[in-house]
Amino acid sequence: MSLRYAQIARDHMADLDGYAMGHNMPSLRAMPVERFNHWLWWMLTRNAKNEQEREKLRAKIWRPPPNTTAPIDSRSPWSAENEMKAFSALKAQLSPSSPAP
C-alpha cells in the first residue's frame, strides 16, 4: 500500500506539495510515512461522491503488485479472509429471502 501511495505522490507531487504549501503545512517529505499516507488518503477521497467511490479506490490502492509472492496484508480487501467476507455479503444480497411463515 505504501508503495502505491508513493507512486501516486510522485506522479502528482507538484499539486500535492502546492496544496501543502498553500495551507502552511510542513514539508511532505518530513512527514512520517503513516501520517503522509493518511493525509494522501484524505486528499484522494475528500471529494468522493459516496462510499462506493472510496471503496473502489481503496481496492485499487491495496491491490497486490503483479506476480507477487509476498503475503497479502490482512487489512487489504484482497486478503483471502476479506475476499470471502465480500463474497459472502454479495451472496447474501443475491439470495432470495425466505418466505414469511
C-alpha positions in Angstrom: 0.0 0.0 0.0 2.7 2.5 0.9 4.4 1.8 -2.5 1.2 2.7 -4.3 0.9 5.9 -2.2 4.5 6.7 -3.1 3.7 6.2 -6.8 0.6 8.5 -6.6 2.6 11.1 -4.7 5.5 11.0 -7.2 3.1 11.4 -10.1 1.2 14.4 -8.5 3.9 15.9 -6.3 3.6 19.4 -7.7 -0.2 19.5 -6.9 0.2 17.9 -3.5 3.2 20.0 -2.5 1.5 23.1 -3.8 -1.6 22.3 -1.7 0.5 21.7 1.4 2.4 25.0 0.9 -0.8 26.9 0.3 -2.2 25.6 3.6 1.0 26.3 5.6 1.7 22.6 6.1 5.2 21.3 6.9 7.2 19.7 4.1 5.6 16.5 2.9 9.0 14.8 2.8 9.3 15.5 6.6 6.1 13.7 7.4 6.2 10.3 9.0 5.1 7.7 6.3 2.0 6.7 8.2 0.9 10.3 8.6 1.6 11.1 5.0 -0.4 8.0 3.9 -3.4 9.2 5.9 -3.1 12.7 4.5 -2.9 11.4 1.0 -5.9 9.1 1.5 -7.8 12.2 2.7 -6.7 14.2 -0.4 -7.7 11.4 -2.7 -11.1 10.8 -1.2 -12.2 14.2 0.2 -14.4 14.8 -2.9 -15.8 11.3 -3.3 -19.5 11.3 -4.0 -20.2 8.2 -2.0 -18.7 5.3 0.0 -18.7 3.1 -3.1 -16.2 5.5 -4.8 -14.0 5.4 -1.7 -14.1 1.6 -1.6 -13.2 1.3 -5.3 -10.1 3.5 -4.7 -9.2 1.5 -1.6 -9.3 -1.7 -3.6 -7.0 -0.2 -6.2 -4.5 1.1 -3.7 -4.4 -2.2 -1.8 -4.2 -4.4 -4.9 -1.1 -6.6 -4.7 1.6 -5.9 -7.3 1.6 -8.3 -10.2 3.5 -11.6 -9.8 4.0 -11.0 -6.1 4.7 -13.9 -3.8 4.6 -11.8 -0.7 1.8 -12.5 1.8 -1.2 -10.2 1.5 -1.8 -7.9 4.4 -4.8 -8.9 6.4 -6.1 -5.3 6.2 -6.2 -5.5 2.4 -9.5 -6.1 0.7 -7.6 -8.6 -1.4 -6.7 -10.9 1.6 -8.3 -14.3 1.5 -10.4 -13.6 4.6 -11.7 -10.2 3.3 -12.4 -11.6 -0.1 -14.5 -14.3 1.5 -16.4 -11.8 3.6 -17.1 -9.7 0.5 -18.2 -12.8 -1.4 -20.5 -13.9 1.5 -22.0 -10.5 1.7 -22.7 -10.5 -2.1 -24.2 -14.0 -1.9 -26.5 -12.9 0.9 -27.7 -9.9 -1.1 -28.4 -12.0 -4.2 -30.0 -14.9 -2.4 -33.8 -14.9 -2.3 -35.1 -14.1 1.1 -37.0 -16.9 2.7 -40.8 -16.5 2.6 -42.5 -15.3 5.7 -44.4 -18.0 7.6 
